Amino acid sequence: MTDNENWPLLISRYRKLHALTQAAFAERFHVSQQTISRWENGQQSPHLLAQQALRSAIAAASNATTECWRQRIE
């Protein structure tokens, strides 16, 4: 799968994991709610700057989740 095929799933999972509405998520990434809807539906891919910001946010969330599970196990 390419990034363009992954964006809808990544964005939707991240947004739901953090209990964010499309409007709240859009505000964080300085785009409209309609843009988030198009990204999640695969009608449009995030622009390059948004992709960089999304990758950072998703990676940070992934690292935090992994650390949380490690602490629970230990």
All heavy atoms as a GROMACS GRO file, in nm:
protein
  602
    1MET      N    1   0.083  -0.119   0.000
    1MET     CA    2   0.000   0.000   0.000
    1MET      C    3   0.087   0.125   0.000
    1MET      O    4   0.184   0.132   0.072
    1MET     CB    5  -0.086   0.003   0.126
    1MET     CG    6  -0.224  -0.043   0.107
    1MET     SD    7  -0.322  -0.011   0.257
    1MET     CE    8  -0.470  -0.085   0.199
    2THR      N    9   0.046   0.222  -0.076
    2THR     CA   10   0.118   0.348  -0.078
    2THR      C   11   0.060   0.441   0.026
    2THR      O   12  -0.049   0.415   0.080
    2THR     CB   13   0.106   0.415  -0.217
    2THR    OG1   14  -0.031   0.449  -0.238
    2THR    CG2   15   0.156   0.324  -0.328
    3ASP      N   16   0.132   0.550   0.053
    3ASP     CA   17   0.080   0.649   0.149
    3ASP      C   18  -0.059   0.696   0.108
    3ASP      O   19  -0.146   0.714   0.192
    3ASP     CB   20   0.173   0.770   0.158
    3ASP     CG   21   0.281   0.751   0.261
    3ASP    OD1   22   0.275   0.653   0.338
    3ASP    OD2   23   0.372   0.834   0.266
    4ASN      N   24  -0.078   0.719  -0.023
    4ASN     CA   25  -0.208   0.769  -0.069
    4ASN      C   26  -0.320   0.672  -0.036
    4ASN      O   27  -0.432   0.713  -0.010
    4ASN     CB   28  -0.205   0.798  -0.219
    4ASN     CG   29  -0.118   0.917  -0.251
    4ASN    OD1   30  -0.087   0.999  -0.166
    4ASN    ND2   31  -0.077   0.928  -0.376
    5GLU      N   32  -0.292   0.543  -0.036
    5GLU     CA   33  -0.393   0.444  -0.003
    5GLU      C   34  -0.410   0.434   0.149
    5GLU      O   35  -0.517   0.398   0.196
    5GLU     CB   36  -0.355   0.308  -0.059
    5GLU     CG   37  -0.355   0.306  -0.211
    5GLU     CD   38  -0.294   0.180  -0.269
    5GLU    OE1   39  -0.222   0.110  -0.195
    5GLU    OE2   40  -0.316   0.153  -0.386
    6ASN      N   41  -0.308   0.464   0.225
    6ASN     CA   42  -0.312   0.454   0.371
    6ASN      C   43  -0.375   0.574   0.439
    6ASN      O   44  -0.426   0.560   0.551
    6ASN     CB   45  -0.172   0.437   0.429
    6ASN     CG   46  -0.119   0.297   0.410
    6ASN    OD1   47  -0.192   0.201   0.410
    6ASN    ND2   48   0.010   0.288   0.392
    7TRP      N   49  -0.370   0.692   0.380
    7TRP     CA   50  -0.416   0.813   0.449
    7TRP      C   51  -0.556   0.802   0.504
    7TRP      O   52  -0.579   0.839   0.620
    7TRP     CB   53  -0.400   0.937   0.361
    7TRP     CG   54  -0.259   0.982   0.349
    7TRP    CD1   55  -0.186   0.994   0.234
    7TRP    CD2   56  -0.170   1.020   0.454
    7TRP    NE1   57  -0.059   1.036   0.263
    7TRP    CE2   58  -0.046   1.053   0.398
    7TRP    CE3   59  -0.183   1.029   0.593
    7TRP    CZ2   60   0.064   1.094   0.473
    7TRP    CZ3   61  -0.074   1.069   0.669
    7TRP    CH2   62   0.047   1.102   0.608
    8PRO      N   63  -0.654   0.756   0.429
    8PRO     CA   64  -0.790   0.751   0.486
    8PRO      C   65  -0.797   0.670   0.616
    8PRO      O   66  -0.855   0.714   0.715
    8PRO     CB   67  -0.873   0.685   0.376
    8PRO     CG   68  -0.799   0.718   0.250
    8PRO     CD   69  -0.653   0.715   0.288
    9LEU      N   70  -0.734   0.554   0.617
    9LEU     CA   71  -0.736   0.469   0.735
    9LEU      C   72  -0.655   0.530   0.850
    9LEU      O   73  -0.701   0.532   0.965
    9LEU     CB   74  -0.680   0.331   0.701
    9LEU     CG   75  -0.685   0.226   0.810
    9LEU    CD1   76  -0.828   0.203   0.857
    9LEU    CD2   77  -0.625   0.097   0.759
   10LEU      N   78  -0.537   0.581   0.821
   10LEU     CA   79  -0.453   0.641   0.925
   10LEU      C   80  -0.521   0.760   0.991
   10LEU      O   81  -0.522   0.772   1.114
   10LEU     CB   82  -0.319   0.684   0.866
   10LEU     CG   83  -0.224   0.572   0.825
   10LEU    CD1   84  -0.106   0.629   0.747
   10LEU    CD2   85  -0.177   0.494   0.946
   11ILE      N   86  -0.578   0.846   0.910
   11ILE     CA   87  -0.643   0.966   0.963
   11ILE      C   88  -0.765   0.928   1.046
   11ILE      O   89  -0.783   0.978   1.158
   11ILE     CB   90  -0.681   1.062   0.848
   11ILE    CG1   91  -0.553   1.119   0.786
   11ILE    CG2   92  -0.773   1.173   0.898
   11ILE    CD1   93  -0.576   1.191   0.654
   12SER      N   94  -0.846   0.840   0.992
   12SER     CA   95  -0.967   0.798   1.065
   12SER      C   96  -0.933   0.733   1.198
   12SER      O   97  -0.991   0.766   1.302
   12SER     CB   98  -1.047   0.701   0.978
   12SER     OG   99  -1.160   0.657   1.046
   13ARG      N  100  -0.836   0.641   1.198
   13ARG     CA  101  -0.797   0.574   1.323
   13ARG      C  102  -0.740   0.671   1.425
   13ARG      O  103  -0.774   0.666   1.542
   13ARG     CB  104  -0.693   0.465   1.294
   13ARG     CG  105  -0.753   0.340   1.237
   13ARG     CD  106  -0.647   0.236   1.222
   13ARG     NE  107  -0.703   0.114   1.168
   13ARG     CZ  108  -0.632   0.012   1.127
   13ARG    NH1  109  -0.500   0.016   1.132
   13ARG    NH2  110  -0.690  -0.096   1.079
   14TYR      N  111  -0.651   0.760   1.379
   14TYR     CA  112  -0.590   0.857   1.470
   14TYR      C  113  -0.698   0.946   1.531
   14TYR      O  114  -0.702   0.968   1.652
   14TYR     CB  115  -0.488   0.943   1.395
   14TYR     CG  116  -0.426   1.050   1.482
   14TYR    CD1  117  -0.312   1.023   1.555
   14TYR    CD2  118  -0.482   1.176   1.491
   14TYR    CE1  119  -0.254   1.120   1.637
   14TYR    CE2  120  -0.426   1.273   1.572
   14TYR     CZ  121  -0.312   1.245   1.644
   14TYR     OH  122  -0.257   1.342   1.725
   15ARG      N  123  -0.788   0.995   1.446
   15ARG     CA  124  -0.892   1.086   1.492
   15ARG      C  125  -0.983   1.018   1.594
   15ARG      O  126  -1.015   1.075   1.699
   15ARG     CB  127  -0.972   1.135   1.371
   15ARG     CG  128  -1.070   1.245   1.401
   15ARG     CD  129  -1.136   1.296   1.275
   15ARG     NE  130  -1.216   1.197   1.206
   15ARG     CZ  131  -1.337   1.157   1.247
   15ARG    NH1  132  -1.391   1.206   1.356
   15ARG    NH2  133  -1.404   1.067   1.177
   16LYS      N  134  -1.022   0.896   1.567
   16LYS     CA  135  -1.111   0.824   1.657
   16LYS      C  136  -1.040   0.783   1.786
   16LYS      O  137  -1.099   0.788   1.893
   16LYS     CB  138  -1.171   0.704   1.585
   16LYS     CG  139  -1.270   0.748   1.479
   16LYS     CD  140  -1.318   0.634   1.394
   16LYS     CE  141  -1.410   0.687   1.284
   16LYS     NZ  142  -1.450   0.582   1.190
   17LEU      N  143  -0.914   0.745   1.775
   17LEU     CA  144  -0.836   0.709   1.892
   17LEU      C  145  -0.828   0.825   1.991
   17LEU      O  146  -0.832   0.806   2.112
   17LEU     CB  147  -0.694   0.667   1.851
   17LEU     CG  148  -0.597   0.632   1.963
   17LEU    CD1  149  -0.640   0.503   2.032
   17LEU    CD2  150  -0.456   0.617   1.908
   18HIS      N  151  -0.820   0.946   1.938
   18HIS     CA  152  -0.808   1.064   2.023
   18HIS      C  153  -0.942   1.136   2.042
   18HIS      O  154  -0.944   1.249   2.092
   18HIS     CB  155  -0.704   1.159   1.963
   18HIS     CG  156  -0.567   1.100   1.964
   18HIS    ND1  157  -0.489   1.095   2.077
   18HIS    CD2  158  -0.495   1.038   1.866
   18HIS    CE1  159  -0.375   1.034   2.049
   18HIS    NE2  160  -0.377   0.998   1.922
   19ALA      N  161  -1.050   1.069   2.005
   19ALA     CA  162  -1.186   1.121   2.023
   19ALA      C  163  -1.202   1.262   1.966
   19ALA      O  164  -1.257   1.351   2.032
   19ALA     CB  165  -1.227   1.117   2.170
   20LEU      N  166  -1.154   1.281   1.845
   20LEU     CA  167  -1.163   1.411   1.780
   20LEU      C  168  -1.270   1.408   1.672
   20LEU      O  169  -1.279   1.312   1.595
   20LEU     CB  170  -1.030   1.448   1.714
   20LEU     CG  171  -0.911   1.469   1.806
   20LEU    CD1  172  -0.782   1.478   1.725
   20LEU    CD2  173  -0.930   1.594   1.888
   21THR      N  174  -1.349   1.512   1.666
   21THR     CA  175  -1.441   1.527   1.554
   21THR      C  176  -1.359   1.567   1.432
   21THR      O  177  -1.243   1.609   1.444
   21THR     CB  178  -1.545   1.637   1.582
   21THR    OG1  179  -1.476   1.763   1.596
   21THR    CG2  180  -1.627   1.607   1.707
   22GLN      N  181  -1.421   1.558   1.316
   22GLN     CA  182  -1.350   1.602   1.196
   22GLN      C  183  -1.317   1.751   1.207
   22GLN      O  184  -1.209   1.793   1.166
   22GLN     CB  185  -1.434   1.576   1.070
   22GLN     CG  186  -1.437   1.431   1.030
   22GLN     CD  187  -1.511   1.408   0.901
   22GLN    OE1  188  -1.588   1.492   0.855
   22GLN    NE2  189  -1.489   1.291   0.842
   23ALA      N  190  -1.406   1.829   1.265
   23ALA     CA  191  -1.383   1.973   1.279
   23ALA      C  192  -1.264   2.001   1.372
   23ALA      O  193  -1.180   2.085   1.342
   23ALA     CB  194  -1.508   2.042   1.331
   24ALA      N  195  -1.257   1.930   1.484
   24ALA     CA  196  -1.146   1.950   1.578
   24ALA      C  197  -1.014   1.905   1.516
   24ALA      O  198  -0.911   1.971   1.532
   24ALA     CB  199  -1.172   1.873   1.708
   25PHE      N  200  -1.018   1.794   1.445
   25PHE     CA  201  -0.898   1.745   1.377
   25PHE      C  202  -0.854   1.844   1.271
   25PHE      O  203  -0.734   1.874   1.257
   25PHE     CB  204  -0.927   1.608   1.315
   25PHE     CG  205  -0.807   1.539   1.260
   25PHE    CD1  206  -0.720   1.470   1.342
   25PHE    CD2  207  -0.781   1.541   1.124
   25PHE    CE1  208  -0.609   1.404   1.290
   25PHE    CE2  209  -0.671   1.476   1.071
   25PHE     CZ  210  -0.585   1.408   1.154
   26ALA      N  211  -0.949   1.896   1.197
   26ALA     CA  212  -0.919   1.994   1.092
   26ALA      C  213  -0.853   2.118   1.149
   26ALA      O  214  -0.756   2.171   1.092
   26ALA     CB  215  -1.048   2.032   1.019
   27GLU      N  216  -0.901   2.162   1.263
   27GLU     CA  217  -0.845   2.281   1.327
   27GLU      C  218  -0.698   2.260   1.362
   27GLU      O  219  -0.616   2.348   1.344
   27GLU     CB  220  -0.926   2.316   1.452
   27GLU     CG  221  -0.890   2.448   1.513
   27GLU     CD  222  -0.983   2.483   1.629
   27GLU    OE1  223  -1.105   2.471   1.612
   27GLU    OE2  224  -0.929   2.523   1.735
   28ARG      N  225  -0.665   2.141   1.412
   28ARG     CA  226  -0.526   2.111   1.447
   28ARG      C  227  -0.432   2.116   1.328
   28ARG      O  228  -0.314   2.146   1.342
   28ARG     CB  229  -0.515   1.973   1.510
   28ARG     CG  230  -0.569   1.964   1.648
   28ARG     CD  231  -0.541   1.828   1.707
   28ARG     NE  232  -0.592   1.825   1.843
   28ARG     CZ  233  -0.563   1.731   1.929
   28ARG    NH1  234  -0.484   1.632   1.895
   28ARG    NH2  235  -0.612   1.734   2.051
   29PHE      N  236  -0.484   2.082   1.210
   29PHE     CA  237  -0.400   2.076   1.091
   29PHE      C  238  -0.428   2.190   0.993
   29PHE      O  239  -0.382   2.188   0.880
   29PHE     CB  240  -0.415   1.938   1.024
   29PHE     CG  241  -0.355   1.830   1.108
   29PHE    CD1  242  -0.433   1.756   1.195
   29PHE    CD2  243  -0.219   1.805   1.105
   29PHE    CE1  244  -0.378   1.658   1.277
   29PHE    CE2  245  -0.161   1.707   1.185
   29PHE     CZ  246  -0.241   1.634   1.272
   30HIS      N  247  -0.502   2.288   1.041
   30HIS     CA  248  -0.526   2.412   0.966
   30HIS      C  249  -0.589   2.388   0.829
   30HIS      O  250  -0.546   2.445   0.728
   30HIS     CB  251  -0.397   2.493   0.953
   30HIS     CG  252  -0.328   2.512   1.083
   30HIS    ND1  253  -0.378   2.594   1.182
   30HIS    CD2  254  -0.214   2.458   1.134
   30HIS    CE1  255  -0.296   2.590   1.287
   30HIS    NE2  256  -0.197   2.507   1.259
   31VAL      N  257  -0.689   2.302   0.828
   31VAL     CA  258  -0.768   2.277   0.707
   31VAL      C  259  -0.915   2.277   0.746
   31VAL      O  260  -0.949   2.285   0.865
   31VAL     CB  261  -0.731   2.142   0.640
   31VAL    CG1  262  -0.585   2.143   0.591
   31VAL    CG2  263  -0.755   2.025   0.732
   32SER      N  264  -1.003   2.266   0.649
   32SER     CA  265  -1.146   2.265   0.678
   32SER      C  266  -1.195   2.125   0.713
   32SER      O  267  -1.129   2.025   0.681
   32SER     CB  268  -1.225   2.318   0.557
   32SER     OG  269  -1.218   2.223   0.451
   33GLN      N  270  -1.310   2.118   0.775
   33GLN     CA  271  -1.372   1.990   0.807
   33GLN      C  272  -1.400   1.913   0.678
   33GLN      O  273  -1.386   1.791   0.673
   33GLN     CB  274  -1.501   2.012   0.888
   33GLN     CG  275  -1.576   1.885   0.924
   33GLN     CD  276  -1.672   1.840   0.815
   33GLN    OE1  277  -1.735   1.921   0.749
   33GLN    NE2  278  -1.682   1.710   0.798
   34GLN      N  279  -1.439   1.984   0.572
   34GLN     CA  280  -1.467   1.920   0.444
   34GLN      C  281  -1.342   1.853   0.388
   34GLN      O  282  -1.349   1.746   0.328
   34GLN     CB  283  -1.522   2.022   0.343
   34GLN     CG  284  -1.660   2.073   0.378
   34GLN     CD  285  -1.658   2.185   0.482
   34GLN    OE1  286  -1.554   2.234   0.523
   34GLN    NE2  287  -1.776   2.225   0.527
   35THR      N  288  -1.226   1.915   0.411
   35THR     CA  289  -1.100   1.855   0.366
   35THR      C  290  -1.074   1.725   0.439
   35THR      O  291  -1.036   1.625   0.376
   35THR     CB  292  -0.984   1.955   0.386
   35THR    OG1  293  -1.008   2.071   0.305
   35THR    CG2  294  -0.850   1.893   0.350
   36ILE      N  295  -1.097   1.723   0.570
   36ILE     CA  296  -1.078   1.599   0.647
   36ILE      C  297  -1.172   1.492   0.595
   36ILE      O  298  -1.132   1.375   0.579
   36ILE     CB  299  -1.100   1.623   0.798
   36ILE    CG1  300  -1.000   1.726   0.852
   36ILE    CG2  301  -1.091   1.491   0.875
   36ILE    CD1  302  -0.854   1.690   0.832
   37SER      N  303  -1.294   1.528   0.566
   37SER     CA  304  -1.390   1.432   0.511
   37SER      C  305  -1.340   1.374   0.379
   37SER      O  306  -1.345   1.252   0.358
   37SER     CB  307  -1.526   1.500   0.490
   37SER     OG  308  -1.617   1.410   0.433
   38ARG      N  309  -1.287   1.459   0.292
   38ARG     CA  310  -1.234   1.412   0.163
   38ARG      C  311  -1.112   1.322   0.184
   38ARG      O  312  -1.095   1.222   0.114
   38ARG     CB  313  -1.201   1.530   0.072
   38ARG     CG  314  -1.323   1.598   0.015
   38ARG     CD  315  -1.288   1.698  -0.094
   38ARG     NE  316  -1.210   1.810  -0.047
   38ARG     CZ  317  -1.259   1.925  -0.004
   38ARG    NH1  318  -1.390   1.945  -0.002
   38ARG    NH2  319  -1.180   2.022   0.037
   39TRP      N  320  -1.027   1.355   0.282
   39TRP     CA  321  -0.910   1.272   0.311
   39TRP      C  322  -0.954   1.134   0.360
   39TRP      O  323  -0.902   1.033   0.317
   39TRP     CB  324  -0.822   1.336   0.417
   39TRP     CG  325  -0.748   1.459   0.375
   39TRP    CD1  326  -0.741   1.514   0.250
   39TRP    CD2  327  -0.669   1.544   0.459
   39TRP    NE1  328  -0.664   1.628   0.252
   39TRP    CE2  329  -0.618   1.648   0.380
   39TRP    CE3  330  -0.638   1.542   0.594
   39TRP    CZ2  331  -0.536   1.748   0.430
   39TRP    CZ3  332  -0.558   1.643   0.645
   39TRP    CH2  333  -0.506   1.744   0.564
   40GLU      N  334  -1.051   1.132   0.452
   40GLU     CA  335  -1.098   1.004   0.508
   40GLU      C  336  -1.172   0.920   0.405
   40GLU      O  337  -1.172   0.797   0.414
   40GLU     CB  338  -1.185   1.028   0.631
   40GLU     CG  339  -1.107   1.072   0.752
   40GLU     CD  340  -1.191   1.078   0.878
   40GLU    OE1  341  -1.313   1.049   0.874
   40GLU    OE2  342  -1.134   1.111   0.983
   41ASN      N  343  -1.237   0.984   0.311
   41ASN     CA  344  -1.311   0.910   0.207
   41ASN      C  345  -1.222   0.873   0.088
   41ASN      O  346  -1.270   0.808  -0.005
   41ASN     CB  347  -1.431   0.992   0.158
   41ASN     CG  348  -1.538   1.002   0.264
   41ASN    OD1  349  -1.566   0.905   0.333
   41ASN    ND2  350  -1.597   1.118   0.279
   42GLY      N  351  -1.097   0.914   0.091
   42GLY     CA  352  -1.005   0.882  -0.017
   42GLY      C  353  -1.027   0.962  -0.144
   42GLY      O  354  -0.972   0.931  -0.248
   43GLN      N  355  -1.106   1.068  -0.134
   43GLN     CA  356  -1.132   1.153  -0.250
   43GLN      C  357  -1.016   1.247  -0.279
   43GLN      O  358  -1.002   1.296  -0.390
   43GLN     CB  359  -1.258   1.236  -0.228
   43GLN     CG  360  -1.382   1.152  -0.214
   43GLN     CD  361  -1.502   1.235  -0.170
   43GLN    OE1  362  -1.488   1.346  -0.119
   43GLN    NE2  363  -1.620   1.180  -0.190
   44GLN      N  364  -0.934   1.271  -0.179
   44GLN     CA  365  -0.823   1.365  -0.190
   44GLN      C  366  -0.715   1.320  -0.092
   44GLN      O  367  -0.746   1.268   0.014
   44GLN     CB  368  -0.872   1.506  -0.155
   44GLN     CG  369  -0.771   1.614  -0.160
   44GLN     CD  370  -0.832   1.749  -0.118
   44GLN    OE1  371  -0.953   1.762  -0.102
   44GLN    NE2  372  -0.748   1.847  -0.099
   45SER      N  373  -0.590   1.340  -0.128
   45SER     CA  374  -0.479   1.311  -0.038
   45SER      C  375  -0.432   1.440   0.028
   45SER      O  376  -0.441   1.547  -0.034
   45SER     CB  377  -0.362   1.249  -0.114
   45SER     OG  378  -0.397   1.122  -0.161
   46PRO      N  379  -0.382   1.431   0.149
   46PRO     CA  380  -0.329   1.552   0.214
   46PRO      C  381  -0.214   1.611   0.133
   46PRO      O  382  -0.137   1.538   0.071
   46PRO     CB  383  -0.278   1.499   0.349
   46PRO     CG  384  -0.348   1.370   0.370
   46PRO     CD  385  -0.372   1.313   0.234
   47HIS      N  386  -0.203   1.743   0.134
   47HIS     CA  387  -0.092   1.808   0.066
   47HIS      C  388   0.037   1.780   0.141
   47HIS      O  389   0.035   1.729   0.254
   47HIS     CB  390  -0.117   1.959   0.049
   47HIS     CG  391  -0.146   2.031   0.177
   47HIS    ND1  392  -0.048   2.071   0.263
   47HIS    CD2  393  -0.265   2.069   0.232
   47HIS    CE1  394  -0.103   2.131   0.367
   47HIS    NE2  395  -0.234   2.131   0.351
   48LEU      N  396   0.149   1.808   0.081
   48LEU     CA  397   0.279   1.769   0.135
   48LEU      C  398   0.303   1.817   0.278
   48LEU      O  399   0.346   1.739   0.363
   48LEU     CB  400   0.391   1.817   0.044
   48LEU     CG  401   0.532   1.772   0.079
   48LEU    CD1  402   0.540   1.620   0.082
   48LEU    CD2  403   0.632   1.827  -0.018
   49LEU      N  404   0.275   1.942   0.307
   49LEU     CA  405   0.296   1.994   0.443
   49LEU      C  406   0.206   1.924   0.543
   49LEU      O  407   0.247   1.892   0.654
   49LEU     CB  408   0.275   2.145   0.448
   49LEU     CG  409   0.380   2.229   0.375
   49LEU    CD1  410   0.343   2.377   0.378
   49LEU    CD2  411   0.518   2.208   0.436
   50ALA      N  412   0.082   1.898   0.503
   50ALA     CA  413  -0.010   1.827   0.591
   50ALA      C  414   0.037   1.683   0.613
   50ALA      O  415   0.029   1.631   0.724
   50ALA     CB  416  -0.151   1.827   0.533
   51GLN      N  417   0.090   1.620   0.508
   51GLN     CA  418   0.142   1.484   0.522
   51GLN      C  419   0.256   1.479   0.625
   51GLN      O  420   0.261   1.388   0.708
   51GLN     CB  421   0.192   1.431   0.388
   51GLN     CG  422   0.083   1.396   0.293
   51GLN     CD  423   0.135   1.341   0.162
   51GLN    OE1  424   0.250   1.297   0.151
   51GLN    NE2  425   0.051   1.344   0.060
   52GLN      N  426   0.344   1.577   0.620
   52GLN     CA  427   0.455   1.580   0.715
   52GLN      C  428   0.403   1.596   0.858
   52GLN      O  429   0.448   1.527   0.949
   52GLN     CB  430   0.551   1.693   0.679
   52GLN     CG  431   0.627   1.669   0.551
   52GLN     CD  432   0.704   1.791   0.503
   52GLN    OE1  433   0.676   1.904   0.541
   52GLN    NE2  434   0.803   1.767   0.419
   53ALA      N  435   0.309   1.686   0.876
   53ALA     CA  436   0.252   1.709   1.010
   53ALA      C  437   0.176   1.584   1.058
   53ALA      O  438   0.186   1.546   1.174
   53ALA     CB  439   0.159   1.830   1.007
   54LEU      N  440   0.102   1.522   0.968
   54LEU     CA  441   0.027   1.401   1.004
   54LEU      C  442   0.121   1.287   1.042
   54LEU      O  443   0.097   1.216   1.139
   54LEU     CB  444  -0.062   1.358   0.887
   54LEU     CG  445  -0.185   1.446   0.863
   54LEU    CD1  446  -0.243   1.419   0.725
   54LEU    CD2  447  -0.289   1.423   0.970
   55ARG      N  448   0.228   1.270   0.965
   55ARG     CA  449   0.325   1.164   0.998
   55ARG      C  450   0.383   1.185   1.137
   55ARG      O  451   0.397   1.090   1.214
   55ARG     CB  452   0.437   1.161   0.894
   55ARG     CG  453   0.400   1.090   0.768
   55ARG     CD  454   0.523   1.072   0.677
   55ARG     NE  455   0.481   1.015   0.552
   55ARG     CZ  456   0.471   1.083   0.438
   55ARG    NH1  457   0.502   1.211   0.435
   55ARG    NH2  458   0.432   1.024   0.327
   56SER      N  459   0.417   1.309   1.169
   56SER     CA  460   0.472   1.339   1.302
   56SER      C  461   0.371   1.310   1.412
   56SER      O  462   0.405   1.249   1.513
   56SER     CB  463   0.514   1.486   1.309
   56SER     OG  464   0.621   1.511   1.223
   57ALA      N  465   0.247   1.351   1.392
   57ALA     CA  466   0.143   1.330   1.493
   57ALA      C  467   0.114   1.182   1.511
   57ALA      O  468   0.103   1.133   1.624
   57ALA     CB  469   0.016   1.404   1.453
   58ILE      N  470   0.105   1.109   1.401
   58ILE     CA  471   0.075   0.966   1.408
   58ILE      C  472   0.190   0.890   1.472
   58ILE      O  473   0.170   0.802   1.554
   58ILE     CB  474   0.040   0.911   1.268
   58ILE    CG1  475  -0.095   0.969   1.223
   58ILE    CG2  476   0.038   0.759   1.266
   58ILE    CD1  477  -0.128   0.948   1.077
   59ALA      N  478   0.313   0.927   1.437
   59ALA     CA  479   0.430   0.861   1.497
   59ALA      C  480   0.436   0.889   1.647
   59ALA      O  481   0.464   0.798   1.726
   59ALA     CB  482   0.558   0.909   1.428
   60ALA      N  483   0.410   1.012   1.687
   60ALA     CA  484   0.413   1.046   1.830
   60ALA      C  485   0.305   0.968   1.905
   60ALA      O  486   0.331   0.918   2.014
   60ALA     CB  487   0.393   1.196   1.848
   61ALA      N  488   0.188   0.957   1.847
   61ALA     CA  489   0.080   0.882   1.911
   61ALA      C  490   0.116   0.734   1.921
   61ALA      O  491   0.090   0.670   2.023
   61ALA     CB  492  -0.050   0.899   1.834
   62SER      N  493   0.177   0.683   1.818
   62SER     CA  494   0.217   0.542   1.817
   62SER      C  495   0.322   0.515   1.924
   62SER      O  496   0.314   0.416   1.997
   62SER     CB  497   0.271   0.504   1.680
   62SER     OG  498   0.316   0.372   1.680
   63ASN      N  499   0.419   0.604   1.936
   63ASN     CA  500   0.523   0.588   2.038
   63ASN      C  501   0.464   0.597   2.178
   63ASN      O  502   0.502   0.521   2.267
   63ASN     CB  503   0.632   0.694   2.021
   63ASN     CG  504   0.715   0.669   1.898
   63ASN    OD1  505   0.719   0.559   1.844
   63ASN    ND2  506   0.780   0.773   1.849
   64ALA      N  507   0.370   0.688   2.200
   64ALA     CA  508   0.308   0.703   2.331
   64ALA      C  509   0.227   0.579   2.366
   64ALA      O  510   0.230   0.532   2.480
   64ALA     CB  511   0.219   0.827   2.332
   65THR      N  512   0.157   0.524   2.270
   65THR     CA  513   0.078   0.403   2.293
   65THR      C  514   0.168   0.286   2.326
   65THR      O  515   0.140   0.209   2.419
   65THR     CB  516  -0.008   0.370   2.169
   65THR    OG1  517  -0.093   0.482   2.142
   65THR    CG2  518  -0.093   0.247   2.191
   66THR      N  519   0.276   0.271   2.253
   66THR     CA  520   0.370   0.163   2.278
   66THR      C  521   0.429   0.175   2.418
   66THR      O  522   0.437   0.075   2.491
   66THR     CB  523   0.484   0.164   2.173
   66THR    OG1  524   0.426   0.150   2.043
   66THR    CG2  525   0.584   0.054   2.197
   67GLU      N  526   0.467   0.294   2.458
   67GLU     CA  527   0.524   0.317   2.591
   67GLU      C  528   0.422   0.286   2.700
   67GLU      O  529   0.454   0.226   2.803
   67GLU     CB  530   0.575   0.460   2.605
   67GLU     CG  531   0.645   0.488   2.736
   67GLU     CD  532   0.766   0.398   2.761
   67GLU    OE1  533   0.833   0.356   2.665
   67GLU    OE2  534   0.794   0.368   2.880
   68CYS      N  535   0.299   0.323   2.677
   68CYS     CA  536   0.192   0.295   2.774
   68CYS      C  537   0.175   0.145   2.794
   68CYS      O  538   0.165   0.098   2.908
   68CYS     CB  539   0.062   0.358   2.725
   68CYS     SG  540  -0.077   0.333   2.836
   69TRP      N  541   0.176   0.068   2.687
   69TRP     CA  542   0.163  -0.078   2.698
   69TRP      C  543   0.284  -0.139   2.768
   69TRP      O  544   0.269  -0.230   2.848
   69TRP     CB  545   0.143  -0.142   2.560
   69TRP     CG  546   0.000  -0.130   2.516
   69TRP    CD1  547  -0.049  -0.049   2.419
   69TRP    CD2  548  -0.111  -0.201   2.570
   69TRP    NE1  549  -0.186  -0.063   2.410
   69TRP    CE2  550  -0.226  -0.159   2.501
   69TRP    CE3  551  -0.126  -0.296   2.669
   69TRP    CZ2  552  -0.352  -0.206   2.528
   69TRP    CZ3  553  -0.254  -0.346   2.696
   69TRP    CH2  554  -0.364  -0.301   2.625
   70ARG      N  555   0.402  -0.087   2.741
   70ARG     CA  556   0.522  -0.137   2.809
   70ARG      C  557   0.511  -0.118   2.959
   70ARG      O  558   0.545  -0.206   3.038
   70ARG     CB  559   0.647  -0.064   2.758
   70ARG     CG  560   0.701  -0.119   2.632
   70ARG     CD  561   0.837  -0.059   2.602
   70ARG     NE  562   0.862  -0.077   2.460
   70ARG     CZ  563   0.916   0.011   2.381
   70ARG    NH1  564   0.953   0.129   2.428
   70ARG    NH2  565   0.936  -0.016   2.255
   71GLN      N  566   0.464  -0.001   3.000
   71GLN     CA  567   0.450   0.026   3.143
   71GLN      C  568   0.347  -0.064   3.206
   71GLN      O  569   0.365  -0.110   3.318
   71GLN     CB  570   0.413   0.174   3.164
   71GLN     CG  571   0.528   0.267   3.134
   71GLN     CD  572   0.488   0.413   3.149
   71GLN    OE1  573   0.374   0.444   3.181
   71GLN    NE2  574   0.581   0.503   3.124
   72ARG      N  575   0.240  -0.095   3.137
   72ARG     CA  576   0.138  -0.184   3.191
   72ARG      C  577   0.192  -0.325   3.208
   72ARG      O  578   0.159  -0.394   3.303
   72ARG     CB  579   0.016  -0.187   3.099
   72ARG     CG  580  -0.068  -0.064   3.108
   72ARG     CD  581  -0.189  -0.077   3.021
   72ARG     NE  582  -0.270   0.045   3.030
   72ARG     CZ  583  -0.385   0.060   2.970
   72ARG    NH1  584  -0.436  -0.038   2.897
   72ARG    NH2  585  -0.452   0.171   2.981
   73ILE      N  586   0.272  -0.368   3.113
   73ILE     CA  587   0.327  -0.504   3.117
   73ILE      C  588   0.429  -0.517   3.230
   73ILE      O  589   0.432  -0.616   3.302
   73ILE     CB  590   0.390  -0.541   2.981
   73ILE    CG1  591   0.278  -0.555   2.877
   73ILE    CG2  592   0.471  -0.669   2.991
   73ILE    CD1  593   0.327  -0.566   2.736
   74GLU      N  594   0.512  -0.416   3.245
   74GLU     CA  595   0.616  -0.419   3.349
   74GLU      C  596   0.551  -0.404   3.483
   74GLU      O  597   0.581  -0.453   3.582
   74GLU     CB  598   0.718  -0.309   3.325
   74GLU     CG  599   0.801  -0.333   3.201
   74GLU     CD  600   0.892  -0.216   3.168
   74GLU    OE1  601   0.888  -0.113   3.240
   74GLU    OE2  602   0.967  -0.226   3.073
   0.00000   0.00000   0.00000
